[in-house]
Amino acid sequence: MSANKSKSYPNKSMRVHLVQMCSVNDKKKNLDDFLTHLEGVNAQAGDMFFLPENSLFMRGSQAEVVETFDLQGGELEPLQNYCRDKQVFMHLGAIGVRHLEKTYNASVKIFPDGSLEDSYRKIHLFDVEVDGEKLIRESDAFHAGESLNTFKFQGVEFGQTICYDLRFSKLFLAYADLGVDVILVPSSFFYVTGKDHWEVLNRARAIETQCFIIAAAQGGLHAGKQKTWGHSMIVDPWGHIVAEIPNSSDKPQSVLAELDLSLIAKARRQIPLAEHRLRGFSS
């Protein structure tokens, strides 16, 4: 679909629960903490929940083995039951998933009927050494994904990315060329990089793609070891931050935002980037 093609949606707005967590290396604790948080959330049928990267398991150190989730083994059944009972959609951000003897950092979706789907697998793995931080080699634990992945819910088209992908504009422009409306960026940004890069990158990606960006993040001090930046945010297609969780906590937090879908067409009408990108250029 052309990114500048006029689109209509069954609903004029979309109710989104943006979730920030401070996950640790204990599956049961993370799941129990999130289920406890959900008890106080006013969820309506059709709502969408977006969690961060490492939402249900986050290693305490690079030496630890990544614990994966068996999507057929019932581990996620409490969340499936919640989605089925409330008739809501839930995007688990990114968790470890095994496929054909390989481990991926993958996005997992739970639909209102309780069904599960392993979809996008993180393409750009975080192999970096930032001054003052230990060397991180995500590729030691995960295999890289190789393809884009979109999905549709309530007539809205979503593109998926994970954390470090945020730094690669080509990936986001590929989704823009597919005509998606929203791009997801579940993340676990270092505190030291997040304070300088997180907001500007999310706003830039929203402006250049003219999509909503939903960036759920880890935020806080994880088991007294690793500190993440947090500041989960939703950015509209004009680059405005329309929802944010600025404070860190050792418990899950969420904020409800109602996204005005008409802002997508409004931004694209005023500045027709998709049309102009097609003109190309020569070096």
C-alpha positions as a Python dict, from the first residue, in 0.01 Angstrom:
ca = {
    (1, 'M'): (0, 0, 0),
    (2, 'S'): (127, 347, -84),
    (3, 'A'): (210, 546, 228),
    (4, 'N'): (26, 852, 98),
    (5, 'K'): (-295, 672, 8),
    (6, 'S'): (-596, 803, 200),
    (7, 'K'): (-708, 555, 466),
    (8, 'S'): (-1013, 517, 683),
    (9, 'Y'): (-1038, 336, 1016),
    (10, 'P'): (-1334, 166, 1186),
    (11, 'N'): (-1269, 392, 1487),
    (12, 'K'): (-1148, 751, 1486),
    (13, 'S'): (-924, 689, 1785),
    (14, 'M'): (-734, 406, 1952),
    (15, 'R'): (-707, 339, 2325),
    (16, 'V'): (-350, 242, 2415),
    (17, 'H'): (-201, 139, 2750),
    (18, 'L'): (170, 226, 2743),
    (19, 'V'): (356, 5, 2994),
    (20, 'Q'): (692, 69, 3160),
    (21, 'M'): (865, -201, 3364),
    (22, 'C'): (1178, -270, 3565),
    (23, 'S'): (1210, -640, 3489),
    (24, 'V'): (1454, -877, 3656),
    (25, 'N'): (1595, -1226, 3594),
    (26, 'D'): (1293, -1400, 3744),
    (27, 'K'): (1008, -1497, 3511),
    (28, 'K'): (754, -1556, 3786),
    (29, 'K'): (821, -1225, 3962),
    (30, 'N'): (790, -1025, 3642),
    (31, 'L'): (467, -1198, 3545),
    (32, 'D'): (318, -1172, 3896),
    (33, 'D'): (411, -803, 3924),
    (34, 'F'): (248, -727, 3590),
    (35, 'L'): (-67, -924, 3671),
    (36, 'T'): (-94, -735, 4000),
    (37, 'H'): (-61, -408, 3810),
    (38, 'L'): (-336, -513, 3569),
    (39, 'E'): (-578, -552, 3862),
    (40, 'G'): (-581, -173, 3896),
    (41, 'V'): (-613, -95, 3525),
    (42, 'N'): (-945, 9, 3375),
    (43, 'A'): (-939, -195, 3055),
    (44, 'Q'): (-1215, -178, 2797),
    (45, 'A'): (-1286, -418, 2512),
    (46, 'G'): (-1067, -328, 2217),
    (47, 'D'): (-790, -167, 2424),
    (48, 'M'): (-427, -235, 2335),
    (49, 'F'): (-139, -292, 2579),
    (50, 'F'): (224, -238, 2480),
    (51, 'L'): (509, -372, 2696),
    (52, 'P'): (887, -309, 2669),
    (53, 'E'): (1173, -526, 2552),
    (54, 'N'): (1273, -795, 2808),
    (55, 'S'): (930, -753, 2963),
    (56, 'L'): (909, -1096, 3127),
    (57, 'F'): (1279, -1177, 3172),
    (58, 'M'): (1586, -955, 3184),
    (59, 'R'): (1931, -1095, 3251),
    (60, 'G'): (2122, -958, 3548),
    (61, 'S'): (2450, -990, 3358),
    (62, 'Q'): (2587, -1099, 3022),
    (63, 'A'): (2707, -1421, 3182),
    (64, 'E'): (2353, -1539, 3252),
    (65, 'V'): (2170, -1766, 3012),
    (66, 'V'): (1867, -1613, 2843),
    (67, 'E'): (1551, -1786, 2962),
    (68, 'T'): (1314, -1837, 2671),
    (69, 'F'): (938, -1883, 2670),
    (70, 'D'): (751, -2183, 2538),
    (71, 'L'): (454, -2034, 2358),
    (72, 'Q'): (277, -2370, 2360),
    (73, 'G'): (366, -2465, 2717),
    (74, 'G'): (119, -2254, 2913),
    (75, 'E'): (371, -2008, 3061),
    (76, 'L'): (177, -1714, 2923),
    (77, 'E'): (-166, -1855, 3001),
    (78, 'P'): (-243, -1597, 3275),
    (79, 'L'): (-194, -1316, 3021),
    (80, 'Q'): (-392, -1507, 2758),
    (81, 'N'): (-677, -1544, 3006),
    (82, 'Y'): (-665, -1172, 3085),
    (83, 'C'): (-683, -1077, 2717),
    (84, 'R'): (-968, -1320, 2659),
    (85, 'D'): (-1164, -1205, 2965),
    (86, 'K'): (-1119, -832, 2892),
    (87, 'Q'): (-1127, -868, 2511),
    (88, 'V'): (-804, -671, 2473),
    (89, 'F'): (-490, -699, 2262),
    (90, 'M'): (-146, -726, 2425),
    (91, 'H'): (198, -682, 2267),
    (92, 'L'): (462, -829, 2498),
    (93, 'G'): (736, -606, 2358),
    (94, 'A'): (1014, -859, 2318),
    (95, 'I'): (1094, -1186, 2494),
    (96, 'G'): (1325, -1478, 2426),
    (97, 'V'): (1169, -1732, 2190),
    (98, 'R'): (1317, -2055, 2049),
    (99, 'H'): (1258, -2150, 1686),
    (100, 'L'): (1432, -2433, 1500),
    (101, 'E'): (1701, -2455, 1770),
    (102, 'K'): (1775, -2083, 1752),
    (103, 'T'): (1696, -1818, 2014),
    (104, 'Y'): (1546, -1489, 1898),
    (105, 'N'): (1462, -1163, 2071),
    (106, 'A'): (1108, -1162, 1942),
    (107, 'S'): (783, -972, 1962),
    (108, 'V'): (490, -1181, 2083),
    (109, 'K'): (126, -1077, 2045),
    (110, 'I'): (-179, -1195, 2237),
    (111, 'F'): (-513, -1140, 2066),
    (112, 'P'): (-853, -1085, 2233),
    (113, 'D'): (-940, -1451, 2177),
    (114, 'G'): (-632, -1549, 2379),
    (115, 'S'): (-430, -1678, 2086),
    (116, 'L'): (-54, -1619, 2070),
    (117, 'E'): (169, -1524, 1781),
    (118, 'D'): (549, -1495, 1760),
    (119, 'S'): (606, -1232, 1493),
    (120, 'Y'): (890, -984, 1449),
    (121, 'R'): (1245, -1096, 1536),
    (122, 'K'): (1495, -822, 1620),
    (123, 'I'): (1712, -747, 1318),
    (124, 'H'): (1981, -519, 1463),
    (125, 'L'): (2145, -685, 1764),
    (126, 'F'): (2308, -467, 2029),
    (127, 'D'): (2682, -540, 2000),
    (128, 'V'): (2841, -222, 2137),
    (129, 'E'): (3085, -91, 2395),
    (130, 'V'): (2984, 247, 2535),
    (131, 'D'): (3242, 439, 2740),
    (132, 'G'): (3186, 365, 3107),
    (133, 'E'): (2978, 55, 3037),
    (134, 'K'): (3066, -310, 2994),
    (135, 'L'): (3085, -460, 2646),
    (136, 'I'): (2745, -587, 2538),
    (137, 'R'): (2717, -857, 2272),
    (138, 'E'): (2354, -944, 2218),
    (139, 'S'): (2458, -1171, 1932),
    (140, 'D'): (2621, -1407, 2184),
    (141, 'A'): (2272, -1498, 2305),
    (142, 'F'): (2040, -1429, 2010),
    (143, 'H'): (2021, -1484, 1638),
    (144, 'A'): (1922, -1185, 1426),
    (145, 'G'): (1591, -1170, 1246),
    (146, 'E'): (1588, -1103, 875),
    (147, 'S'): (1258, -946, 777),
    (148, 'L'): (1003, -676, 846),
    (149, 'N'): (677, -776, 1009),
    (150, 'T'): (346, -592, 1008),
    (151, 'F'): (8, -671, 1154),
    (152, 'K'): (-336, -512, 1154),
    (153, 'F'): (-572, -456, 1446),
    (154, 'Q'): (-901, -267, 1422),
    (155, 'G'): (-806, -144, 1078),
    (156, 'V'): (-476, 8, 1197),
    (157, 'E'): (-153, -117, 1039),
    (158, 'F'): (144, -168, 1272),
    (159, 'G'): (513, -205, 1194),
    (160, 'Q'): (744, -369, 1447),
    (161, 'T'): (1096, -293, 1565),
    (162, 'I'): (1288, -359, 1888),
    (163, 'C'): (1518, -122, 2079),
    (164, 'Y'): (1852, -91, 1891),
    (165, 'D'): (1656, -94, 1563),
    (166, 'L'): (1558, 263, 1654),
    (167, 'R'): (1898, 387, 1535),
    (168, 'F'): (1848, 260, 1179),
    (169, 'S'): (1626, 496, 982),
    (170, 'K'): (1626, 271, 674),
    (171, 'L'): (1418, 14, 861),
    (172, 'F'): (1161, 275, 962),
    (173, 'L'): (1142, 420, 611),
    (174, 'A'): (1081, 69, 478),
    (175, 'Y'): (777, 50, 706),
    (176, 'A'): (670, 398, 594),
    (177, 'D'): (685, 281, 233),
    (178, 'L'): (453, -6, 329),
    (179, 'G'): (202, 251, 452),
    (180, 'V'): (188, 152, 819),
    (181, 'D'): (16, 384, 1066),
    (182, 'V'): (203, 299, 1387),
    (183, 'I'): (556, 172, 1450),
    (184, 'L'): (635, -7, 1775),
    (185, 'V'): (969, 39, 1953),
    (186, 'P'): (973, -177, 2270),
    (187, 'S'): (1307, -101, 2433),
    (188, 'S'): (1558, -140, 2710),
    (189, 'F'): (1786, 162, 2662),
    (190, 'F'): (2093, 211, 2880),
    (191, 'Y'): (2058, 510, 3111),
    (192, 'V'): (2374, 668, 2966),
    (193, 'T'): (2256, 647, 2604),
    (194, 'G'): (1890, 702, 2678),
    (195, 'K'): (1935, 1041, 2840),
    (196, 'D'): (2097, 1176, 2522),
    (197, 'H'): (1941, 976, 2239),
    (198, 'W'): (1603, 828, 2336),
    (199, 'E'): (1369, 1123, 2290),
    (200, 'V'): (1537, 1271, 1985),
    (201, 'L'): (1545, 936, 1802),
    (202, 'N'): (1180, 854, 1872),
    (203, 'R'): (1064, 1199, 1767),
    (204, 'A'): (1280, 1190, 1453),
    (205, 'R'): (1141, 851, 1352),
    (206, 'A'): (784, 977, 1397),
    (207, 'I'): (853, 1289, 1191),
    (208, 'E'): (1028, 1112, 903),
    (209, 'T'): (773, 828, 878),
    (210, 'Q'): (466, 1037, 969),
    (211, 'C'): (351, 751, 1190),
    (212, 'F'): (267, 722, 1556),
    (213, 'I'): (561, 578, 1749),
    (214, 'I'): (476, 367, 2055),
    (215, 'A'): (794, 319, 2257),
    (216, 'A'): (742, 118, 2576),
    (217, 'A'): (1065, 98, 2777),
    (218, 'Q'): (1241, -54, 3072),
    (219, 'G'): (1312, 206, 3339),
    (220, 'G'): (1492, 178, 3671),
    (221, 'L'): (1765, -14, 3850),
    (222, 'H'): (1734, -383, 3770),
    (223, 'A'): (1819, -609, 4065),
    (224, 'G'): (2066, -346, 4185),
    (225, 'K'): (2289, -393, 3880),
    (226, 'Q'): (2185, -238, 3549),
    (227, 'K'): (2014, 99, 3508),
    (228, 'T'): (1781, 176, 3218),
    (229, 'W'): (1652, 513, 3106),
    (230, 'G'): (1276, 457, 3094),
    (231, 'H'): (1077, 757, 2969),
    (232, 'S'): (835, 537, 2776),
    (233, 'M'): (657, 756, 2525),
    (234, 'I'): (409, 783, 2243),
    (235, 'V'): (493, 1032, 1968),
    (236, 'D'): (240, 1152, 1712),
    (237, 'P'): (311, 1187, 1335),
    (238, 'W'): (402, 1555, 1380),
    (239, 'G'): (666, 1470, 1641),
    (240, 'H'): (473, 1572, 1951),
    (241, 'I'): (501, 1355, 2262),
    (242, 'V'): (140, 1275, 2349),
    (243, 'A'): (207, 1038, 2641),
    (244, 'E'): (509, 968, 2859),
    (245, 'I'): (610, 786, 3178),
    (246, 'P'): (897, 1004, 3307),
    (247, 'N'): (955, 841, 3646),
    (248, 'S'): (1118, 506, 3719),
    (249, 'S'): (982, 245, 3959),
    (250, 'D'): (1062, -112, 4055),
    (251, 'K'): (699, -200, 3975),
    (252, 'P'): (516, -185, 3640),
    (253, 'Q'): (356, 147, 3550),
    (254, 'S'): (118, 235, 3270),
    (255, 'V'): (-55, 534, 3119),
    (256, 'L'): (-368, 531, 2904),
    (257, 'A'): (-359, 738, 2586),
    (258, 'E'): (-630, 786, 2325),
    (259, 'L'): (-463, 834, 1988),
    (260, 'D'): (-632, 1056, 1729),
    (261, 'L'): (-585, 861, 1405),
    (262, 'S'): (-678, 1162, 1191),
    (263, 'L'): (-338, 1310, 1274),
    (264, 'I'): (-173, 1058, 1039),
    (265, 'A'): (-348, 1185, 727),
    (266, 'K'): (-314, 1544, 847),
    (267, 'A'): (65, 1522, 872),
    (268, 'R'): (97, 1346, 536),
    (269, 'R'): (-130, 1596, 363),
    (270, 'Q'): (71, 1894, 484),
    (271, 'I'): (414, 1752, 405),
    (272, 'P'): (389, 1476, 138),
    (273, 'L'): (710, 1296, 225),
    (274, 'A'): (608, 966, 66),
    (275, 'E'): (554, 1134, -269),
    (276, 'H'): (881, 1323, -247),
    (277, 'R'): (1082, 1015, -148),
    (278, 'L'): (979, 850, -476),
    (279, 'R'): (1164, 1118, -674),
    (280, 'G'): (1498, 976, -568),
    (281, 'F'): (1833, 1145, -613),
    (282, 'S'): (2168, 1088, -777),
    (283, 'S'): (2507, 1104, -616),
}
